[in-house]
Amino acid sequence: MSIAQNIVYLIPLNKTFNSGKFLLELNEWGLPKHMRYYGTGSELGFPTGFAAGAVHFQKGWRGAMGLSFCEHAT
């Protein structure tokens, strides 16, 4: 986050919101612009059953976060 203006992580989605420290850091840097759900981690080959997806962070973003679902996940 110290180099790029836009970052996309493919992660368990709860990781975005489960740390107060991380949320405070995001508030300084830029909030999530969009989140796309792809399925559970186990469906995607990760060793977790949590919901997984891509989260797009944009430096300075203060608007609403969009949410979309991959066609195969619905």
Phi and psi restraints in degrees (value plus and minus 20) as a CYANA .aco file:
   2 SER   PHI    -105.1   -65.1
   2 SER   PSI     -31.2     8.8
   3 ILE   PHI    -131.8   -91.8
   3 ILE   PSI     -66.9   -26.9
   4 ALA   PHI    -112.1   -72.1
   4 ALA   PSI     135.7   175.7
   5 GLN   PHI    -108.7   -68.7
   5 GLN   PSI     -45.8    -5.8
   6 ASN   PHI    -153.8  -113.8
   6 ASN   PSI     114.8   154.8
   7 ILE   PHI    -156.9  -116.9
   7 ILE   PSI     117.7   157.7
   8 VAL   PHI    -145.5  -105.5
   8 VAL   PSI     106.0   146.0
   9 TYR   PHI    -132.8   -92.8
   9 TYR   PSI     118.8   158.8
  10 LEU   PHI    -119.7   -79.7
  10 LEU   PSI      85.8   125.8
  11 ILE   PHI    -165.4  -125.4
  11 ILE   PSI     145.5   185.5
  12 PRO   PHI     -81.3   -41.3
  12 PRO   PSI     107.0   147.0
  13 LEU   PHI     -84.0   -44.0
  13 LEU   PSI     -46.2    -6.2
  14 ASN   PHI     -86.0   -46.0
  14 ASN   PSI     -42.8    -2.8
  15 LYS   PHI     -81.9   -41.9
  15 LYS   PSI     -45.2    -5.2
  16 THR   PHI     -88.4   -48.4
  16 THR   PSI     -49.9    -9.9
  17 PHE   PHI    -142.9  -102.9
  17 PHE   PSI     -14.7    25.3
  18 ASN   PHI    -115.2   -75.2
  18 ASN   PSI     -14.8    25.2
  19 SER   PHI    -148.7  -108.7
  19 SER   PSI     101.1   141.1
  20 GLY   PHI     -81.2   -41.2
  20 GLY   PSI     -59.4   -19.4
  21 LYS   PHI     -81.0   -41.0
  21 LYS   PSI     -65.2   -25.2
  22 PHE   PHI     -84.5   -44.5
  22 PHE   PSI     -60.2   -20.2
  23 LEU   PHI     -82.7   -42.7
  23 LEU   PSI     -58.5   -18.5
  24 LEU   PHI     -86.2   -46.2
  24 LEU   PSI     -58.6   -18.6
  25 GLU   PHI     -84.1   -44.1
  25 GLU   PSI     -61.9   -21.9
  26 LEU   PHI     -83.0   -43.0
  26 LEU   PSI     -58.6   -18.6
  27 ASN   PHI     -79.8   -39.8
  27 ASN   PSI     -54.0   -14.0
  28 GLU   PHI     -96.7   -56.7
  28 GLU   PSI     -61.8   -21.8
  29 TRP   PHI    -105.6   -65.6
  29 TRP   PSI     -69.7   -29.7
  30 GLY   PHI     137.3   177.3
  30 GLY   PSI     118.9   158.9
  31 LEU   PHI    -105.4   -65.4
  31 LEU   PSI     145.1   185.1
  32 PRO   PHI     -81.4   -41.4
  32 PRO   PSI     111.5   151.5
  33 LYS   PHI    -110.6   -70.6
  33 LYS   PSI     -54.8   -14.8
  34 HIS   PHI    -174.3  -134.3
  34 HIS   PSI     127.1   167.1
  35 MET   PHI    -150.7  -110.7
  35 MET   PSI     112.3   152.3
  36 ARG   PHI    -143.4  -103.4
  36 ARG   PSI     102.4   142.4
  37 TYR   PHI    -104.7   -64.7
  37 TYR   PSI     110.0   150.0
  38 TYR   PHI    -132.8   -92.8
  38 TYR   PSI     -34.2     5.8
  39 GLY   PHI     116.2   156.2
  39 GLY   PSI    -188.2  -148.2
  40 THR   PHI    -103.2   -63.2
  40 THR   PSI     138.8   178.8
  41 GLY   PHI     -77.4   -37.4
  41 GLY   PSI     -61.3   -21.3
  42 SER   PHI     -84.0   -44.0
  42 SER   PSI     -53.5   -13.5
  43 GLU   PHI     -87.5   -47.5
  43 GLU   PSI     -46.2    -6.2
  44 LEU   PHI    -118.6   -78.6
  44 LEU   PSI     -15.7    24.3
  45 GLY   PHI      70.9   110.9
  45 GLY   PSI      -8.1    31.9
  46 PHE   PHI    -116.7   -76.7
  46 PHE   PSI     134.1   174.1
  47 PRO   PHI    -102.9   -62.9
  47 PRO   PSI      26.9    66.9
  48 THR   PHI    -170.2  -130.2
  48 THR   PSI     131.5   171.5
  49 GLY   PHI    -119.3   -79.3
  49 GLY   PSI     -17.4    22.6
  50 PHE   PHI     -86.1   -46.1
  50 PHE   PSI     135.1   175.1
  51 ALA   PHI     -78.1   -38.1
  51 ALA   PSI     116.2   156.2
  52 ALA   PHI    -145.7  -105.7
  52 ALA   PSI     129.5   169.5
  53 GLY   PHI    -195.1  -155.1
  53 GLY   PSI    -195.5  -155.5
  54 ALA   PHI    -120.0   -80.0
  54 ALA   PSI     114.9   154.9
  55 VAL   PHI    -141.0  -101.0
  55 VAL   PSI     103.4   143.4
  56 HIS   PHI    -119.4   -79.4
  56 HIS   PSI      98.3   138.3
  57 PHE   PHI    -124.8   -84.8
  57 PHE   PSI     118.0   158.0
  58 GLN   PHI    -148.0  -108.0
  58 GLN   PSI     108.3   148.3
  59 LYS   PHI     -76.3   -36.3
  59 LYS   PSI     108.4   148.4
  60 GLY   PHI      61.7   101.7
  60 GLY   PSI     -21.8    18.2
  61 TRP   PHI     -87.6   -47.6
  61 TRP   PSI     109.5   149.5
  62 ARG   PHI    -149.4  -109.4
  62 ARG   PSI     -13.3    26.7
  63 GLY   PHI    -104.7   -64.7
  63 GLY   PSI    -192.1  -152.1
  64 ALA   PHI     -90.0   -50.0
  64 ALA   PSI     132.1   172.1
  65 MET   PHI    -113.0   -73.0
  65 MET   PSI     108.8   148.8
  66 GLY   PHI    -101.5   -61.5
  66 GLY   PSI     136.4   176.4
  67 LEU   PHI    -157.8  -117.8
  67 LEU   PSI     110.6   150.6
  68 SER   PHI    -157.4  -117.4
  68 SER   PSI     145.3   185.3
  69 PHE   PHI    -146.9  -106.9
  69 PHE   PSI     112.0   152.0
  70 CYS   PHI     -82.9   -42.9
  70 CYS   PSI     120.7   160.7
  71 GLU   PHI     -74.2   -34.2
  71 GLU   PSI     -61.8   -21.8
  72 HIS   PHI     -93.2   -53.2
  72 HIS   PSI     -34.3     5.7
  73 ALA   PHI    -109.8   -69.8
  73 ALA   PSI     -27.4    12.6
